Amino acid sequence: MSDKLKNILEWIECIVIAIVLALLIRYYVGTPTVVQMDSMYPTLKQGERLVLNRIPRTRKQLPKRGDIITFEQPSVTYIGEDKVDLSNPVAIYDKVPTNIFSKFAYYVLEWGKTSYIKRVIGLPGEHVQIMDGKVYINGEELDESAYLNSNVKTEAYGGMFTDIVVPEGYVFAMGDNRSVSADCRRFGCIPLEKIEGKVTIRFWPLNKFGTIKKAE
């Protein structure tokens, strides 16, 4: 083998290793992401760039109430009165890649995948109620002053899932912009395996660099 060919093969090997490591880090450790919509306004705004921590997903850790997470968009984003089943208030995921190549493209490369960013409100086994502009957990009013301004009211806004018990293995999440957010009120609870990661840091714009804080 000539030295030139040997050098080319070594370069190819290095490139392949670098790509594999980058994909492993992206899938199991963390990745940057960008805010696309207004459902978390004013906490997060369109165009802001965030660091998504994948480690909780890798370790199969249950998120905490108040965590900002991203998850795979449900196949059905609104379940109406004619199809709602409040005894099983879960989101529908019926579009599953069928072979190893499509799974790799969808779950690792995230081609064709849409994600939502919301805040965890209800945990497995908890009774979540939305009434009179407020959220109640197991009959107690939820204090959301750490992340919501006092003038924010939480209503159903057409959603059917406003008085439910969160099933085991699921969470109930909503956007901070309660009047426009399409969230678990409309499509049901999210399975833990569909959670992609936890938002930890905002790195753009630079004047907001750091952990996510309540918008004033």
N, C-alpha and C positions, 0 to 999 in steps of 0.2 A: 504493500500500500504506500503510495507516495505521501510525502509530508503535507502537500497541499490538500489532498483528500482527507488525510487524518485531521488536519486543522478544521476543515469544513464539518466533519462529523462531530468533532468536539464542540464546535459552536452550536450545531443543531441540538446536541445533547444538553448543553447548558440552557438553551432557549426552551426546550421541552420541560426541563426540570423547573425553570422559573415560572412557566405557565401553570404547571401542576401545583406548585407551591402557592401561587397567587390565587388559584381557584380554591384550594383547601382553606386558605386564610379567609377568603370571601365567604365561603359556605359555613365554616365552623367557628371563626373568630370574630370577624367584623368587616363592615363594608361601608363606604359612603353612600348616602342617598339624598334625594332632593325632594322638597315639599312641592307637590303639584297642584293641590287644591286648597280651599279655604276652610275645611272642616275643623281645623285646629286653631283658627284665628280667634283672638289675637296672640295666643301663645306662640304659634308658629305661622309664618306667612309664606305665600308662594315664592319660590325661588331660593328660600333658605336651604342651606346644605348641612346635613347632619351626619353623625357617626352612629351606625346601627350596630349594637353589640349582639353578636350571635351566640356568645357563650352560654347564656341562660337556656337557649333552645338546645344547644349541643348537650348540656347537662340535664335537660328535661326539667328545668326548675319552674315552679309555679310563679307567675308574675305577681307583684304586689299591687294592691289597690293604689291607684294614682300613677302607676307606671305608664309611660307613653310607649306603645308598641306598634309594630307594623304586622299585618297579616294578609294572607292571600284573599283576594276578593271572592266572595261567595258566587256560585253559579247563578243564584237567584238573589237579586239585590232588593227585592220588595216582595214580601209575602202578605197578600191581602186577606181580608176577613173570610173569604170563601175557601181559603186553603190553609189558614193558620191552625196549628195544633199546639195549644198552650200547655198541654201535658208533656210535650216534647219540643220545647222552644229552642230549636237548634237551627243554625244556618245550613243551607243545602250546598253540598259540593258534589257534583255529579260529572264534572268534566275532568277525567283523570287520564294522563298520558298512558299509552298502552304498551310501549316498548322501551328498551333501555336507552335508545338514542333520543326519543322524544322526552323521556324523563330527565335525562341529562340536560337537554336544551332548556327545559321548562324550569326545573328545580335548581340547577346549578348555574347555568348561564342566564336564566330568568328571561328567556326569549318568549314574547307573547304573554307574559305574566303581568297582571295588574295587582297592586298592593294598596291597602288602606292603612292610614295612620290614625290611631285613636287612643283614648285613655282608658285604662282598665278601671271599671267601676264595681262590678260584681264578681265574686269569686265562687268556686264550686260549692254547691249546697246552700247558698245564700238566697234569701227571698228579696227580690228587687221590685220596688214599686215606684212608679212615677205618677205623682198627683199634686195638684195645686202648685205647679211650678217648681216642685222639689223632688229630690230623690230620697227614698227610704230603703235602708238595708235592715232586714229582719225587724221591721217596725220602728226603727230609730232613724231620725233624719240624718242624712249624710252631710257632714261638714266638708264643703268643697272650697272653702275660703283660701286654701293654700294655692289653688290654681285657677279659680274662677272669680271674676269680679262680682260684687254684690248685686248688680243689676241683671245678671244672667238668670233666666228662668228656664227650667227644663219641662217641656211639654211633650206630648206624644208625637205631634206633627205627622199624623197619619199612620204612625207605627202601631202594630198590634201587640208588640211584646213589652208591655208596660206594667205588668203584674205577673211575674213569673219566678220560678225557682230555678236557679242556674244548675244544670245537670253536672254531675261529676265529670271531670275531664274537659270542662268548658269554662269560658269567662264571658262576662257581659261588658262591652266597651262602647263608649260614646265619644264623639268629638267635642271639643271645648266650645265650638261655635254651634250651640245646641239647636238654633233655629234653622240651620241649613244642612247640618251633618246627616248623611245617610249612614246609619250605624245599626247596632244591635236592636234598636227599637223597631227597625223596619225589616230586618232579615234574621234575627235570632242570634243565639249565643255562638261564639267562635270556639271550635275545638283547639285544644292546646297544640296539637301537631301542625296546625295551620299558622301559628304564630311564628314570624320570621326572625324577630329580634326586638330588643329594647333600645329605644333612643336614649343615648347617654350624653352626647356633646353636640352643640351647634358650632360649626367652624366657619360658616359664612352667613351673613356679612361679618367681617372681622371685628366690628364694634360690638357684636353680640357674642363673640367667641366665649365658650364656656358651657356650663351645665344649663339646662332649660329651667328658666324661672317664670314666675307668674308675670303676665303682661300687665302693665299699669295703664 
